[in-house]
Amino acid sequence: MRLQPMAAVSLLLTVGTSARSVIDSGQGFGTYYYDIEQVDSCGTTFQYQNKGGLMCSPTTLLSLDEISTNHVVAMNNTQLGMDLFMYCGKRVVVSINGRQSDLQLFIGDGCQRCGLGSSVSDIWKAEGAPGLDFSYTVLNELSGGNACDTGHYAISWEILDEKIYDFDDSSSAFVPLYDPLPSNTAAVEPFVQSTQAILFSTVFPQKRIAVHQIDLGPSSYMHCWLNCEGSSNLHCI
């Protein structure tokens, strides 16, 4: 059978779309927590959030300012923490009201709020609701210029197996919170096991340090590191 030209083009587009491997998808709420270009927006400032180290950069602790793009997206930090290599730098396709965005967004950070709440509820709860966290600029574009109105919008999303940003942290050895730590990090284990505020821990045997992301409240955290040689001094940024 010979396809007509338009039918052939349509078939190719369909095959091309379905051929993209989706590694995660969901629906929930989009919020904002930083902005590189519009640092002072919606009656607040993002200057401190912009200096925070990214979850996808555990080795170098690159900040949002250093990445210097508003296209970084934060996802469920528990899910991201289980497999940084699966999600970090991968393209995110977001839709609002059935309209799919063509913005080149990618996973780069973790969102505590995004890992809480019911995955089937359509009711917004500030203390926990599934979704993604964006820059103010991106959410403002996605919402048609209304990001400041409520600060959250119903969205759906797909994370594609398409890497569009390389964080170059391949030397890291990620260890999920509460999993057994390597023997040469025994000094860190009591601290990790007893500190409920730690969102995730990353251990670097070669550098003899462990990096922790410490919860400071809604959408706020800091990175701390502890020397694995027996020192109890905790250093934070």
Protein Blocks (a to p, Z undefined) as FASTA:
>chain_A
ZZdfklmmmmmmmmmmmmpccfbdcddddddfbdfklmpgghiafklmmmpccfklmmno
pafklnopakbccddfklmmmommlmgopacdddeehiacfbdcddfbdcfklmgcjfkb
cbdcfkbccdddddfklmmmmnnopmmmnopacdddddddbdfbdehlmlpccddehiac
dfklmmmmmmmmmmmkbmbdcddfknopacddddebehiacdddddfehpabdcdZZ
